[in-house]
Amino acid sequence: MKHACTLPLLLVWLLLAGCSVTKTVPEDDALFTGFSVKVKGENDSSNRSADLETELSATVRPEPNTSILGLRPKLAIYNAFYTEKEKGLKHWIMTKLGEPPVLISQVDTGSVSQVMSNRLHNRGYFNNTVGSTTEVDTTKKKATITWTARVGEPYRLRNIKYTLSDSLQVHEAIQQTREASLLKSGEPYDLSVMTDERLRIDTELKNKGYYYFSPDLLIFSADTTVGDRQVDVLMRIKNIAPSQALQPYALDDIFIFANYSLGDSLAVRDTIDFQGYHYIPNEEHMKARHLLDGVFLEQDSLYTRENHLLTIKRLSGLAAYKFVNIDYEPDTTNSDKLDAFIFLTPALKKSLRAEAQMVTKSNNFAGPGLKVSFQNRNTFRGSEVLSVDFTGSFESQVGGRGTGEAPEGVEAPAKSGIPSYELGVQTTLAIPRIVSPFNLRNLRTEYVPQTRIGLGFNFLSRADFYQLNSYNATYGYTWRPKETLTFDATPINLQYVRLADTTEIFGALLARNPYLRSSFENQFIVGGIYQMTYTNQMDKDRTSNIFDRITLDMSGNVVSGFQSLLGKPKPTAEEPRVLYKDRFAQYVLVDNDFRHYLNLGTESQLVWRLATGVGYSYGNSRTMPYVKQFSIGGPNSVRAFRARSVGPGTYNIPDTLAFSYFDQVGDIRLETNLEYRFPIAGFFKGAVFADAGNIWNLRETDKDGAKFEAKDFLSELAVGTGVGLRIDVEFFVIRLDLGIPVRVPFLPKGERFVLDEFDGSFSGDYGMVLNIAIGYPF
């Protein structure tokens, strides 16, 4: 495998760099390789040159061929597979993965200059000139264009008037919004701001009952003859505005069609009148009292666009429905009222799905798996979603530092082709409302709050080591007060972990390692998990996006306090407090996952991640439960190291214990990742990354160098770098990341940097690591 990766990368590079990009360019033409836009305005006091250059650059059509680091991969593919045939593999590659050359003859500089001039006019530069110069290198058959726009001081707003009449109620409503006007005296004239002002007024009126109003009914007049580069702006309502648009409306009858499908008759037979709503046809599909939690339209209330959209989004969040639509019609008896019709089209109620999976886990195990899922989207006629998942997998360890040798006097584990298998069942009931002992008011949010109830069992068998039974029960809530913020609270989180059928090998290992033995003790986890997530990733227009998730996990405090009230003796290492004969864990864990996404282009992105966490056991526990401890390494962590092969601290696991892969966990985690993502061709994406991280213990153990020391932690970080290839076909991503170790923390000081030992192979302790995974790492 030596140089197995370097050679393909070199061949790809030679293909892209060596193939002439002008191979298919006609003799009397040239390749349009780039352009620049310069805005020169020595007398412009608005300091908008940089923004204007960006705006004008976006008007250039056609754009040059895609370029990455000076190369044009799509054009290179087009030239390499060029064929005049209209079918076949070469034609498919040429048209789907490649891109034809953009020629200078295709660029109409005059038309582009006129568009740029119009854009500047709309921004207040009424006296502008735009010209272009073209530079052609006939030898290389390449050409570039430079556009130069010359502007002076922009025209600025002086007087802003709204022609309003007190005789119409709509004029009074508009006047009440003047304080929030986007038009300010002294600001440069900008047509886009005027357009936004019309939309703002329309939005305000829609929330005041003006259902039939439209922004097209507002017109602005601009007078540029007042002198001194000033503009007087006059806004008025068009004379042709219909009378319907000039009056507010309240709601009268509200009809809810709870089981509607296209083609249904709108007859109101089997109507149920419930809390002022006409519920059609009956409650056989959905109970009215549960549905009304998502309806914010009320009889005799003023129509508002806000309540309209809130109702649609809230009802769309119910799993029982596929489509939601609301129509309004004038009431037949009241000219100033509307009747509302809410049409709800049900989704498929029950589904059964089977998935074949390739399971890869953070403990370096991989293998085939099967998942069978049953789902009922309307279990109790309240859009409750009942999910039952049956899972099974067979796994083999595919990484790590070797199988090692068993401790002296203990028989070595057999070499099994299937050393592990796992079976589990998990039942979850998601209720689209808050269910609690307290009478809570309905949350006015477009996102459906949820109550989650879970119950599950998992059986894990590690051949030659142990069997583990795990039971869980949870009760929690999820609510999203706004688009960027989500809260998850699980006040009841019960887990019971029971170790069974340990082998002589594993028993000997536990006997040699008291710290590990305490992590694997049979124990209850009784506590709560609380999580807050902030993200603005849904705003695709932002240059910078943030994701931050904070988790607080606690166990044992309530049980310990209750037992203290009952007079139970204080727990000791020899005599811990128990529940049904087994110890319960007592700890607090805080974890934070922060990510920053810097968008550098249409598809290019620089991502930085910082993951920190600390778990502290106390009272009834000497160590954190094994399932709650941190680990480092693997496809979503420090990718130059195999999963759980780093730490804690500078601990170097002996070769004789290398088969005890589950031992490398800790109480503290510090991990950071930096990744640059860029497009290659079609659905192929690339990445260059650098990762660093490690774990530590809070207390002294039998592992040398495992305890966290503030003065040393930076020098103990494992560091790796590498490149990645992602096949992104929108609905799933296949990821291949090639990691190269840079610093190995478990080596002696002065010997930790191992990059000079890199030979391009996958062999050895410091060779490359290939990570294959589904989805992006963060």
C-alpha positions in Angstrom: 0.0 0.0 0.0 3.1 2.3 0.1 2.5 5.5 -1.8 -1.0 4.2 -2.6 -2.6 7.6 -2.1 0.2 9.8 -3.3 0.2 8.3 -6.8 -3.5 8.8 -7.6 -3.4 12.4 -6.3 -0.4 13.1 -8.5 -2.0 11.6 -11.5 -5.2 13.7 -11.0 -3.0 16.9 -10.6 -1.1 16.2 -13.8 -4.4 15.6 -15.6 -5.8 18.9 -14.5 -2.6 20.9 -14.9 -1.3 19.3 -18.1 -4.4 19.3 -20.2 -4.6 22.4 -22.3 -7.6 24.5 -21.3 -7.8 26.1 -24.7 -7.9 22.8 -26.6 -11.4 23.3 -27.8 -11.2 27.1 -28.3 -11.7 28.2 -31.9 -8.7 29.7 -33.7 -10.3 33.2 -34.1 -11.5 33.3 -30.4 -10.1 33.3 -26.9 -11.0 31.8 -23.5 -12.7 34.3 -21.1 -10.5 33.7 -18.1 -11.5 36.5 -15.7 -12.6 40.0 -15.2 -12.4 42.9 -12.7 -14.7 45.7 -11.9 -13.4 49.1 -10.6 -15.6 51.9 -9.3 -13.9 55.2 -9.3 -15.6 58.0 -7.3 -13.1 60.5 -6.0 -16.0 62.8 -4.9 -18.2 60.1 -3.5 -18.6 60.6 0.2 -20.8 57.5 0.7 -17.7 55.1 0.8 -19.7 52.4 -1.0 -17.1 51.5 -3.7 -16.3 48.0 -2.4 -20.0 47.1 -2.1 -20.7 48.6 -5.6 -17.9 46.6 -7.1 -19.3 43.4 -5.6 -22.8 44.2 -6.9 -21.7 45.1 -10.4 -19.5 42.0 -10.6 -22.6 39.9 -10.1 -24.0 41.3 -13.4 -21.3 39.9 -15.6 -22.7 37.2 -18.0 -21.5 34.7 -18.8 -19.1 34.0 -16.0 -15.7 32.5 -16.6 -15.1 28.8 -16.2 -14.9 27.5 -12.6 -11.4 27.9 -11.2 -9.8 26.3 -8.2 -6.3 27.2 -7.1 -5.6 28.4 -10.7 -6.9 25.2 -12.3 -10.1 24.8 -14.2 -11.1 21.2 -13.4 -14.5 21.2 -15.1 -13.0 22.6 -18.3 -10.1 20.2 -18.1 -12.6 17.3 -17.9 -14.6 18.7 -20.8 -11.4 18.9 -23.0 -10.1 15.5 -21.9 -13.3 13.7 -22.8 -14.4 15.9 -25.7 -16.4 14.1 -28.3 -18.8 15.2 -31.1 -20.9 12.1 -30.4 -24.2 12.9 -28.7 -24.2 9.7 -26.5 -21.9 7.3 -24.8 -19.8 7.4 -21.7 -17.4 10.1 -23.0 -20.4 12.4 -23.9 -21.9 11.8 -20.4 -18.7 12.7 -18.6 -18.1 15.7 -20.9 -21.6 17.1 -20.3 -22.3 16.1 -16.7 -18.9 16.5 -15.1 -17.3 18.9 -17.5 -18.0 22.4 -18.6 -17.5 23.9 -22.1 -15.1 26.8 -22.5 -16.6 30.3 -22.0 -15.4 32.3 -25.0 -14.6 36.0 -25.1 -16.9 36.3 -28.1 -19.8 35.3 -25.9 -19.5 38.3 -23.6 -21.5 41.3 -24.8 -19.6 44.1 -23.0 -21.9 46.8 -24.2 -25.0 45.1 -22.7 -23.1 44.3 -19.5 -22.0 48.0 -19.2 -25.6 49.1 -19.7 -26.8 46.8 -16.9 -24.1 48.2 -14.6 -25.0 51.7 -15.5 -28.7 51.0 -14.6 -27.6 49.5 -11.3 -25.6 52.6 -10.4 -28.6 54.8 -11.4 -30.8 52.8 -9.1 -28.3 53.5 -6.3 -28.4 57.3 -6.8 -25.6 57.8 -9.3 -27.7 59.4 -12.0 -24.7 60.7 -13.9 -22.4 57.7 -14.2 -20.3 56.3 -17.0 -19.3 52.7 -17.5 -16.7 51.4 -20.0 -14.7 48.3 -20.6 -11.3 47.2 -21.9 -10.5 43.8 -23.2 -7.0 42.3 -23.1 -6.3 39.3 -25.4 -3.2 37.1 -25.3 -3.3 35.7 -28.8 -0.5 33.3 -28.1 -2.2 31.6 -25.1 -5.7 32.3 -26.6 -6.9 33.8 -23.3 -8.6 37.1 -22.6 -9.7 39.2 -19.6 -12.0 42.2 -19.3 -11.8 45.2 -17.0 -14.9 47.3 -16.4 -14.5 50.8 -15.0 -17.4 52.8 -13.6 -17.0 56.5 -12.8 -19.4 58.0 -10.4 -19.7 61.3 -8.5 -21.5 62.2 -5.3 -24.8 60.3 -5.2 -28.2 62.1 -5.0 -29.5 62.1 -1.5 -33.0 62.2 -0.1 -34.2 65.6 1.2 -38.0 65.6 1.8 -40.0 62.4 2.2 -43.8 62.9 2.1 -46.7 60.5 2.2 -49.8 61.9 0.4 -52.4 60.7 2.8 -56.0 61.6 3.5 -57.7 61.3 6.9 -60.9 60.3 5.2 -59.6 56.8 4.6 -58.8 54.4 7.5 -55.9 52.9 5.5 -54.1 56.2 5.4 -54.2 56.4 9.2 -52.8 52.9 9.4 -49.9 53.8 7.1 -49.3 57.0 9.1 -48.9 54.9 12.2 -46.0 53.1 10.6 -44.0 56.2 9.7 -41.5 55.9 12.6 -40.3 52.6 11.2 -39.8 53.9 7.7 -36.7 52.8 5.8 -36.4 56.1 4.0 -34.2 58.6 5.9 -33.4 62.2 4.9 -29.8 62.6 4.0 -29.3 59.0 2.9 -28.4 58.2 -0.7 -31.2 57.6 -3.1 -31.7 53.8 -3.5 -34.5 52.2 -5.5 -34.1 48.9 -3.6 -34.8 50.7 -0.3 -38.0 52.1 -1.8 -39.0 48.7 -2.9 -38.3 47.4 0.6 -40.3 50.3 2.1 -43.4 49.2 0.0 -43.0 45.7 1.3 -42.7 46.9 4.9 -45.9 49.0 4.7 -47.7 46.1 3.1 -46.6 43.8 5.9 -47.8 46.2 8.5 -51.1 46.6 6.8 -51.6 42.9 6.4 -51.2 42.6 10.2 -53.9 45.3 10.7 -56.6 43.4 8.7 -56.0 44.7 5.2 -56.2 41.3 3.5 -56.6 42.5 -0.1 -53.9 45.2 0.1 -50.8 44.8 -2.2 -47.5 46.6 -2.3 -48.2 47.3 -6.0 -50.9 49.7 -4.9 -48.2 52.0 -3.5 -46.3 54.3 -5.9 -43.2 56.5 -5.3 -42.4 59.7 -7.2 -38.9 61.2 -7.2 -38.2 64.8 -8.0 -34.5 65.3 -8.9 -34.8 68.9 -10.1 -34.6 70.5 -6.6 -30.9 71.0 -7.1 -27.7 70.3 -5.1 -27.9 66.6 -5.9 -31.0 66.2 -3.7 -34.2 64.3 -4.2 -37.7 64.9 -2.9 -39.8 61.6 -2.6 -43.5 61.4 -2.6 -45.5 58.3 -1.8 -49.2 57.8 -2.5 -51.8 55.1 -3.0 -52.7 54.5 -6.6 -56.1 56.0 -7.7 -57.1 52.7 -9.2 -56.8 50.9 -5.8 -60.0 48.8 -5.3 -62.2 49.6 -2.3 -61.7 46.0 -1.0 -58.0 46.8 -0.5 -58.6 49.9 1.5 -60.6 48.4 4.4 -59.6 46.1 7.2 -61.3 42.7 7.7 -62.2 40.7 10.8 -62.7 36.9 10.8 -66.2 35.5 11.1 -66.8 31.7 10.6 -63.7 29.4 10.7 -64.1 26.0 9.1 -61.5 23.3 9.7 -61.5 20.4 7.2 -59.5 17.9 9.3 -59.5 15.0 6.7 -59.4 16.8 3.4 -58.2 15.5 0.0 -58.3 17.0 -3.4 -61.7 16.6 -5.1 -63.6 16.4 -1.8 -66.9 18.2 -1.7 -66.9 21.2 0.7 -70.3 20.3 2.1 -70.4 20.9 5.8 -72.2 17.6 6.8 -71.1 16.0 10.0 -69.9 19.4 11.3 -68.9 19.7 15.0 -69.0 23.1 16.6 -66.1 23.2 19.0 -64.9 26.3 20.9 -66.3 28.6 18.2 -64.8 26.6 15.3 -66.7 24.5 12.7 -64.9 21.2 12.7 -65.4 18.9 9.7 -66.3 16.1 9.4 -65.8 14.6 12.9 -63.1 13.5 15.3 -62.5 10.0 13.9 -59.2 11.2 12.3 -58.1 14.0 14.7 -59.4 15.2 18.0 -60.3 18.8 17.8 -58.9 19.9 21.1 -55.4 18.7 20.1 -55.6 20.3 16.7 -56.6 23.7 18.0 -53.3 24.1 19.8 -51.9 24.9 16.3 -54.7 27.3 15.2 -54.2 31.0 16.0 -57.1 32.3 14.0 -60.0 33.4 16.2 -63.6 34.4 15.4 -64.3 38.2 15.6 -60.5 38.9 15.7 -58.8 41.1 13.2 -57.2 39.2 10.3 -53.4 39.3 10.5 -50.8 37.8 8.2 -48.8 36.9 11.3 -51.5 34.7 12.6 -52.1 33.2 9.2 -48.5 32.2 8.7 -48.1 31.0 12.3 -51.1 28.7 11.9 -49.8 27.3 8.6 -46.3 26.6 10.0 -47.6 25.2 13.2 -50.1 22.8 11.6 -47.5 21.8 9.0 -45.3 20.6 11.8 -47.8 17.9 12.7 -46.7 14.5 11.4 -50.3 13.5 10.7 -50.6 16.0 7.9 -48.9 16.3 4.5 -50.4 19.6 3.2 -51.9 22.6 4.9 -53.7 25.4 3.1 -55.9 28.3 4.3 -58.3 30.2 2.1 -60.5 33.3 2.8 -63.8 34.4 1.3 -65.9 37.5 2.0 -68.7 36.7 4.5 -72.1 36.7 2.7 -73.8 38.8 5.4 -71.0 41.1 6.7 -69.1 43.2 4.2 -66.2 43.8 6.6 -65.6 40.1 7.6 -63.9 37.1 6.1 -64.7 33.4 6.5 -61.6 31.2 6.9 -61.2 27.7 5.5 -58.4 25.5 6.8 -57.8 22.4 4.6 -55.7 19.7 6.2 -54.6 16.8 3.9 -53.5 13.7 6.0 -50.1 12.0 5.5 -49.7 8.2 5.3 -50.6 7.1 8.8 -48.4 3.9 9.2 -45.2 2.9 7.6 -42.8 0.0 7.9 -39.2 0.4 6.7 -36.2 -1.9 6.6 -32.6 -0.6 6.1 -29.4 -2.4 5.4 -26.6 -0.5 7.0 -22.8 -0.4 7.2 -22.2 0.3 10.8 -19.1 2.2 11.9 -18.7 3.2 15.5 -16.4 5.4 17.5 -14.9 2.3 19.2 -13.3 1.3 15.9 -15.8 -1.5 15.1 -17.5 -1.8 11.8 -19.8 -4.3 10.1 -23.1 -4.9 8.5 -26.4 -4.0 10.2 -30.1 -4.2 9.8 -32.7 -1.8 11.1 -36.5 -2.4 10.9 -38.7 0.6 11.8 -42.4 0.9 12.3 -44.0 4.3 12.6 -47.6 5.4 13.3 -48.0 9.2 12.7 -51.4 9.5 14.4 -51.4 7.0 17.2 -54.0 8.5 19.5 -55.8 10.9 17.1 -53.6 13.8 18.2 -50.7 13.5 15.7 -48.7 11.5 18.2 -45.8 9.6 16.5 -45.1 6.2 17.8 -41.8 4.8 16.5 -40.5 1.3 17.2 -37.0 0.5 15.9 -35.4 -3.0 15.9 -31.7 -3.0 15.2 -29.1 -5.7 14.8 -25.5 -5.6 13.7 -22.4 -7.8 13.5 -19.1 -6.0 13.9 -15.4 -6.6 13.6 -12.6 -4.3 14.8 -11.0 -2.8 11.8 -8.4 -0.5 13.5 -6.4 0.0 16.6 -2.8 -0.7 17.4 -3.1 -4.5 17.1 -4.6 -7.3 19.0 -1.6 -7.5 21.4 -1.0 -10.3 23.9 -3.1 -11.4 26.9 -1.7 -10.8 30.4 0.6 -13.4 31.8 -1.2 -16.6 32.9 -4.4 -15.8 30.9 -5.4 -17.5 27.7 -5.3 -15.1 24.7 -8.6 -14.3 23.0 -9.6 -16.3 20.0 -9.3 -14.7 16.6 -13.0 -14.4 15.7 -14.3 -13.2 12.3 -17.3 -11.8 14.1 -16.1 -10.7 17.6 -19.2 -8.6 18.4 -22.9 -8.5 17.8 -25.6 -6.2 19.0 -29.4 -6.4 19.3 -31.7 -3.7 20.4 -35.2 -2.3 20.4 -36.2 1.3 21.0 -39.7 2.7 21.4 -40.4 6.4 21.2 -43.7 8.3 21.5 -43.5 12.0 20.3 -46.5 14.0 21.5 -46.9 17.4 19.7 -47.7 19.4 22.8 -46.4 19.8 26.3 -47.8 17.1 28.6 -47.1 17.9 32.3 -48.8 18.0 35.7 -49.1 21.8 35.3 -51.5 23.7 33.1 -49.2 25.5 30.8 -50.4 28.0 28.2 -50.1 27.3 24.6 -46.7 28.4 23.3 -47.1 31.0 20.6 -44.4 29.7 18.3 -44.4 28.4 14.7 -42.5 25.3 15.8 -44.5 22.5 17.4 -43.4 21.8 21.0 -43.0 18.1 21.8 -43.2 15.7 24.7 -40.9 12.7 24.2 -41.3 9.3 26.0 -38.8 6.6 25.3 -38.3 3.0 26.4 -35.5 0.7 25.1 -33.3 -2.3 25.6 -29.9 -3.1 24.1 -27.8 -6.3 24.2 -24.2 -6.2 23.3 -21.9 -9.2 23.1 -18.1 -8.7 22.8 -16.7 -12.1 21.9 -14.0 -13.3 24.3 -14.7 -10.4 26.6 -18.2 -9.7 28.0 -21.9 -9.2 27.5 -23.6 -6.0 28.3 -27.4 -5.4 28.9 -28.6 -1.8 28.8 -32.1 -0.6 29.7 -33.3 3.0 29.3 -36.4 5.1 29.9 -36.7 8.8 29.2 -39.3 11.6 29.5 -38.5 15.0 28.1 -39.6 18.0 26.2 -38.4 19.9 23.1 -39.5 23.4 22.3 -38.2 26.0 19.8 -39.2 29.5 20.8 -37.6 30.9 17.6 -35.9 29.7 14.4 -32.3 29.9 15.8 -32.9 28.5 19.3 -33.9 25.0 20.5 -34.2 23.7 24.1 -34.3 20.0 25.0 -35.0 19.1 28.6 -35.1 15.5 29.7 -35.8 15.7 33.5 -36.3 11.9 33.6 -33.4 9.9 32.2 -33.1 6.4 33.6 -30.5 3.9 32.5 -29.5 0.6 33.9 -26.3 -1.0 32.7 -25.6 -4.6 33.7 -22.4 -6.5 32.9 -22.9 -10.2 32.3 -20.9 -13.3 31.3 -17.4 -11.8 31.5 -14.6 -14.1 30.3 -11.5 -15.0 32.2 -9.5 -12.6 30.0 -11.7 -9.6 30.7 -12.0 -10.5 34.4 -8.2 -10.5 34.7 -8.0 -7.1 33.0 -10.6 -5.7 35.5 -8.6 -7.2 38.4 -5.5 -5.4 37.2 -7.3 -2.1 36.6 -9.5 -0.9 39.5 -10.3 2.3 37.7 -11.7 0.4 34.7 -13.5 -2.0 36.9 -15.4 0.7 38.6 -16.4 2.1 35.2 -18.0 -1.3 34.2 -19.8 -1.9 37.5 -23.5 -2.7 37.3 -25.2 0.6 38.0 -28.1 2.9 37.5 -28.0 6.3 35.9 -30.8 8.3 37.3 -30.9 12.0 36.5 -31.7 14.5 33.7 -30.1 15.9 30.5 -30.6 19.5 29.5 -29.5 20.9 26.1 -29.6 24.3 24.4 -28.8 24.7 20.7 -28.2 27.9 18.8 -27.7 28.1 15.1 -28.2 30.5 12.2 -27.2 28.0 9.5 -30.6 28.3 7.9 -29.7 31.8 6.8 -27.8 30.9 3.6 -27.2 34.6 2.7 -24.9 35.2 5.6 -21.1 35.1 5.2 -20.7 33.7 8.7 -22.8 31.0 10.3 -22.6 29.7 13.9 -23.7 26.5 15.6 -23.4 26.0 19.3 -24.8 23.2 21.5 -24.4 23.2 25.3 -25.3 20.0 27.2 -25.7 19.5 31.0 -26.0 15.9 32.1 -26.5 15.0 35.8 -27.2 11.8 37.7 -27.7 10.6 41.2 -28.3 13.9 43.0 -32.0 13.5 43.6 -31.7 9.9 44.7 -28.7 10.7 47.0 -30.6 13.6 48.5 -33.7 11.5 49.2 -31.6 8.7 50.8 -29.9 11.3 53.0 -33.3 12.5 54.2 -34.1 8.9 55.1 -30.9 8.7 57.2 -28.9 6.4 55.0 -25.1 6.4 55.9 -22.8 8.3 53.7 -21.4 6.3 50.7 -17.9 4.9 50.8 -15.8 3.1 48.2 -16.5 -0.2 50.0 -20.1 0.5 50.9 -21.8 2.7 48.2 -25.5 3.5 48.2 -27.6 1.3 46.1 -30.9 1.0 44.3 -32.2 -2.6 44.1 -28.8 -4.0 45.1 -26.8 -2.1 42.5 -24.9 1.2 42.8 -26.3 4.3 41.2 -23.9 6.8 39.4 -23.5 10.3 40.7 -21.8 12.8 38.5 -22.2 16.1 36.6 -21.1 16.4 32.9 -20.9 19.6 30.9 -20.2 19.5 27.1 -20.1 22.2 24.5 -19.8 21.8 20.7 -19.1 25.1 18.9 -18.8 25.5 15.1 -18.1 28.5 12.9 -18.8 28.3 9.2 -17.2 31.0 7.0 -18.7 31.0 3.5 -16.0 32.0 1.0 -18.0 31.5 -2.2 -20.9 29.6 -3.7 -19.6 26.2 -2.5 -16.3 27.0 -0.7 -16.4 27.1 3.1 -13.9 27.3 6.0 -15.2 25.5 9.1 -13.7 25.7 12.6 -14.9 23.5 15.4 -14.2 23.5 19.1 -15.5 20.7 21.3 -14.9 20.8 25.0 -16.3 18.7 27.9 -15.7 17.7 31.4 -17.4 15.1 33.6 -16.9 15.0 37.4 -17.9 12.0 39.5 -18.5 12.4 43.3 -20.5 11.1 46.2 -21.6 7.6 45.2 -19.2 7.2 42.3 -15.4 7.0 42.1 -15.4 7.2 38.3 -17.6 8.3 35.5 -19.7 5.5 33.9 -17.9 4.1 30.9 -20.7 5.1 28.6 -20.4 8.7 29.7 -16.6 9.1 29.3 -14.9 10.9 26.4 -12.7 9.5 23.7 -10.6 10.9 20.9 -9.8 9.7 17.3 -11.8 8.4 14.5 -13.7 9.7 11.4 -15.5 12.6 13.3 -12.7 13.5 15.6 -8.9 13.7 15.1 -8.9 11.8 11.8 -5.2 11.0 11.7 -5.6 8.6 14.6 -7.9 5.5 14.8 -10.9 5.7 17.1 -10.1 5.7 20.9 -6.4 5.3 20.2 -5.3 8.6 21.8 -5.0 9.4 25.5 -5.8 9.9 28.2 -3.0 12.5 28.3 0.4 11.0 27.4 -0.6 7.5 28.4 1.0 4.9 26.1 -1.0 1.7 26.2 1.4 -1.3 26.4 1.4 -3.7 23.5 0.4 -6.5 25.9 -2.9 -4.6 26.6 -3.6 -3.5 23.1 -6.5 -5.8 22.8 -8.2 -3.8 25.6 -9.3 -1.1 23.1 -12.1 0.1 25.4 -9.6 1.4 28.0 -8.7 4.7 26.4 -11.4 7.0 27.7 -11.2 10.1 30.0 -13.1 12.7 32.0 -12.0 15.8 30.1 -12.0 16.4 26.3 -10.5 19.2 24.3 -10.7 19.0 20.5 -10.5 21.5 17.7 -10.8 21.1 13.9 -10.2 23.4 11.0 -11.4 22.3 7.5 -11.5 24.0 4.2 -14.2 22.6 1.8 -14.2 23.3 -1.9 -16.0 22.0 -5.1 -14.1 19.8 -7.5 -16.5 18.8 -10.2 -20.2 18.0 -10.2 -21.1 16.2 -6.9 -17.4 15.7 -6.1 -16.2 17.9 -3.2 -12.8 18.2 -1.7 -11.4 19.2 1.7 -8.1 20.0 3.5 -8.2 19.7 7.3 -6.1 19.9 10.5 -7.3 18.3 13.7 -6.0 18.5 17.3 -7.3 17.1 20.6 -6.9 14.8 23.6 -8.6 13.5 26.7 -7.5 13.5 30.3 -8.5 12.1 33.7 -9.3 14.4 36.6 -7.8 12.0 39.2 -4.6 10.0 39.5 -5.0 6.5 38.1 -2.6 3.6 37.3 -2.1 5.2 33.8 1.1 7.3 33.7 0.5 10.8 32.3 -3.3 10.5 32.2 -4.1 13.3 34.7 -4.9 16.7 33.4 -2.2 19.3 34.1 -2.9 22.9 33.0 0.7 23.7 32.3 1.2 20.7 30.0 -2.1 20.2 28.1 -1.2 22.2 24.9 1.9 20.1 24.4 -0.1 16.9 24.9 -2.6 17.5 22.1 -2.6 14.9 19.3 -2.3 16.8 15.9 -3.1 15.5 12.5 -3.7 16.8 9.0 -5.0 15.4 5.7 -7.2 15.7 2.7 -10.7 14.5 2.0 -13.0 13.6 -0.9 -16.8 13.8 -0.5 -19.4 12.5 -2.9 -22.3 14.9 -2.2 -25.5 13.9 -4.0 -27.7 16.2 -1.8 -29.7 13.5 0.0 -26.6 11.7 1.3 -22.8 12.2 1.5 -20.1 9.5 1.3 -16.9 10.8 2.9 -13.4 9.6 2.5 -10.8 11.4 4.7 -7.1 10.6 4.6 -5.4 11.5 7.9 -1.7 12.0 8.4 -0.3 12.1 12.0 1.8 15.2 12.9 2.2 15.0 16.6 1.8 11.8 18.8 1.2 12.7 22.5 2.2 9.4 24.0 5.7 9.6 22.7 8.5 11.1 24.9 9.0 14.9 24.8 11.1 15.9 21.9 10.0 12.9 19.8 6.3 13.7 19.4 6.5 15.3 16.0 6.5 12.4 13.5 5.8 14.1 10.2 9.4 13.7 9.1 8.8 9.9 9.4 5.8 10.0 7.0 6.5 7.8 4.0 3.1 7.8 2.2 2.1 4.4 3.5 -0.7 3.0 5.7 1.6 0.8 7.7 3.2 1.4 11.1 2.0 3.3 14.1 2.4 6.6 12.3 1.1 5.7 8.9 -1.9 7.3 7.2 -5.4 6.5 8.3 -8.3 6.2 5.8 -11.7 7.2 7.3 -14.8 6.1 5.4 -18.0 7.6 6.8 -21.5 8.9 5.9 -22.1 12.6 6.2 -19.9 15.6 7.0 -17.8 15.3 10.3 -19.3 18.6 11.6 
